[in-house]
């Protein structure tokens, strides 16, 4: 009779509690750097792991397609979950170790409580730091979840997040600088000035042609009283 | 005879008045163009780097045209008062040459203003800002100008800090995305020139970084410059056109 009882107890001892929480990108306050090319920002899991005061809460970051195959018993800080091997040899790594003391509940209003995934650049290549929070190597998509471990036993986990895709940068040579329209002002200036200049040139030509026929313009310099009566005689 | 004499006197008076206005406008044009050439907003390196500093050429032409207009207006006044055909002919020909140069200056300023789009400055900033060796002199000037621009106008990038995220750049080659999503100059800085809150700046928390782009700070002075040269020159030329037509008519009426 002891044996069936023991058998009943064993699965219960190994069951991981699924906490009703889905990690998500920070919605408030709006952040310009919510997702960059190699980092993204999550809300801290406040008021989520209240019953696990003794546990270490880890963040698991996985490639979207590797999320479903992640084994909760994989330990942090091992080569199977080392950041430095991600994503080629390691499909999911564990980082951002914290305890419940780091996530006090309730969250004070006005505080910005976020986790920036990918902010540690100094240890990205250091094999000796497998739990490094290093910059993500590509645009993803990635999925994350929080896992609470007591000792080396997983005791609680959250849901996987929705897939998170990071920004991809284009090359500046794709910026087109050649399609510039001409503003109305420039067209107005050009046409009006050209017309005015043409009129002036025509006037100058007329003047010089005019000069070549002095007889028709010659008027006597002296003004006599007679001219009063014949205004038409003056050109 | 008195009537036509009066007409002639009125025409003379109008022409003298017209020339006085041209002389004063010439001085004003020279003053305005000297102001623009003296680079009051420090944007000259950016324009030089786009190989598109014809707006400065237009301003330089404006300086000399302004002085020429002043000198020719004096010649014109003397010619009208003395009713001398030769003087007025010289005046008209030289004025036409000056007219042509000023026309070129106006059209150049207006055309090249149109080519200074945000895309042009964006591409130049991405390719040259904080470019590591080999960096030419123009690259260093561009970097210095952008640093001062972002510092003094509390702005970031051309359209915003997302410029640095949407495109790769020379800056990105030497500054990793995780440490520098955008340059430090985009952060709100304290009196010592250090970011008030570096993490806040990297995250993009409102209040710790400059979220607006610098394009307005660039295009404002450049527009004033270009339209100042182009439209003021246009106005002077329209007035000059009328005075020249009047002078030609007067010249043809002068007793030989």
Boltz contact constraints between the chains, C-beta under 6 A:
constraints:
  - contact:
      token1: [A, 31]
      token2: [B, 203]
      max_distance: 6.0
  - contact:
      token1: [A, 31]
      token2: [B, 204]
      max_distance: 6.0
  - contact:
      token1: [A, 32]
      token2: [B, 161]
      max_distance: 6.0
  - contact:
      token1: [A, 32]
      token2: [B, 204]
      max_distance: 6.0
  - contact:
      token1: [A, 33]
      token2: [B, 181]
      max_distance: 6.0
  - contact:
      token1: [A, 33]
      token2: [B, 203]
      max_distance: 6.0
  - contact:
      token1: [A, 33]
      token2: [B, 204]
      max_distance: 6.0
  - contact:
      token1: [A, 36]
      token2: [B, 165]
      max_distance: 6.0
  - contact:
      token1: [A, 36]
      token2: [B, 177]
      max_distance: 6.0
  - contact:
      token1: [A, 36]
      token2: [B, 181]
      max_distance: 6.0
  - contact:
      token1: [A, 37]
      token2: [B, 177]
      max_distance: 6.0
  - contact:
      token1: [A, 38]
      token2: [B, 177]
      max_distance: 6.0
  - contact:
      token1: [A, 38]
      token2: [B, 178]
      max_distance: 6.0
  - contact:
      token1: [A, 39]
      token2: [B, 178]
      max_distance: 6.0
  - contact:
      token1: [A, 118]
      token2: [B, 178]
      max_distance: 6.0
  - contact:
      token1: [A, 119]
      token2: [B, 178]
      max_distance: 6.0
  - contact:
      token1: [A, 121]
      token2: [B, 176]
      max_distance: 6.0
  - contact:
      token1: [A, 121]
      token2: [B, 178]
      max_distance: 6.0
  - contact:
      token1: [A, 121]
      token2: [B, 179]
      max_distance: 6.0
  - contact:
      token1: [A, 135]
      token2: [B, 178]
      max_distance: 6.0
  - contact:
      token1: [A, 167]
      token2: [B, 165]
      max_distance: 6.0
  - contact:
      token1: [A, 169]
      token2: [B, 167]
      max_distance: 6.0
  - contact:
      token1: [A, 169]
      token2: [B, 168]
      max_distance: 6.0
  - contact:
      token1: [A, 170]
      token2: [B, 167]
      max_distance: 6.0
  - contact:
      token1: [A, 171]
      token2: [B, 168]
      max_distance: 6.0
  - contact:
      token1: [A, 172]
      token2: [B, 123]
      max_distance: 6.0
  - contact:
      token1: [A, 172]
      token2: [B, 126]
      max_distance: 6.0
  - contact:
      token1: [A, 172]
      token2: [B, 127]
      max_distance: 6.0
  - contact:
      token1: [A, 172]
      token2: [B, 167]
      max_distance: 6.0
  - contact:
      token1: [A, 175]
      token2: [B, 119]
      max_distance: 6.0
  - contact:
      token1: [A, 175]
      token2: [B, 122]
      max_distance: 6.0
  - contact:
      token1: [A, 175]
      token2: [B, 123]
      max_distance: 6.0
  - contact:
      token1: [A, 177]
      token2: [B, 119]
      max_distance: 6.0
  - contact:
      token1: [A, 177]
      token2: [B, 120]
      max_distance: 6.0
  - contact:
      token1: [A, 177]
      token2: [B, 123]
      max_distance: 6.0
  - contact:
      token1: [A, 180]
      token2: [B, 114]
      max_distance: 6.0
  - contact:
      token1: [A, 180]
      token2: [B, 115]
      max_distance: 6.0
  - contact:
      token1: [A, 180]
      token2: [B, 117]
      max_distance: 6.0
  - contact:
      token1: [A, 182]
      token2: [B, 114]
      max_distance: 6.0
  - contact:
      token1: [A, 183]
      token2: [B, 114]
      max_distance: 6.0
  - contact:
      token1: [A, 186]
      token2: [B, 110]
      max_distance: 6.0
  - contact:
      token1: [A, 186]
      token2: [B, 111]
      max_distance: 6.0
  - contact:
      token1: [A, 186]
      token2: [B, 114]
      max_distance: 6.0
  - contact:
      token1: [A, 189]
      token2: [B, 106]
      max_distance: 6.0
  - contact:
      token1: [A, 189]
      token2: [B, 110]
      max_distance: 6.0
  - contact:
      token1: [A, 189]
      token2: [B, 234]
      max_distance: 6.0
  - contact:
      token1: [A, 190]
      token2: [B, 107]
      max_distance: 6.0
  - contact:
      token1: [A, 193]
      token2: [B, 103]
      max_distance: 6.0
  - contact:
      token1: [A, 196]
      token2: [B, 241]
      max_distance: 6.0
  - contact:
      token1: [A, 197]
      token2: [B, 103]
      max_distance: 6.0
  - contact:
      token1: [A, 200]
      token2: [B, 96]
      max_distance: 6.0
  - contact:
      token1: [A, 200]
      token2: [B, 244]
      max_distance: 6.0
  - contact:
      token1: [A, 203]
      token2: [B, 248]
      max_distance: 6.0
  - contact:
      token1: [A, 207]
      token2: [B, 248]
      max_distance: 6.0
  - contact:
      token1: [A, 210]
      token2: [B, 252]
      max_distance: 6.0
  - contact:
      token1: [A, 214]
      token2: [B, 256]
      max_distance: 6.0
  - contact:
      token1: [A, 217]
      token2: [B, 256]
      max_distance: 6.0
  - contact:
      token1: [A, 218]
      token2: [B, 256]
      max_distance: 6.0
  - contact:
      token1: [A, 219]
      token2: [B, 255]
      max_distance: 6.0
  - contact:
      token1: [A, 221]
      token2: [B, 255]
      max_distance: 6.0
  - contact:
      token1: [A, 223]
      token2: [B, 1]
      max_distance: 6.0
  - contact:
      token1: [A, 227]
      token2: [B, 1]
      max_distance: 6.0
  - contact:
      token1: [A, 228]
      token2: [B, 1]
      max_distance: 6.0
  - contact:
      token1: [A, 234]
      token2: [B, 4]
      max_distance: 6.0
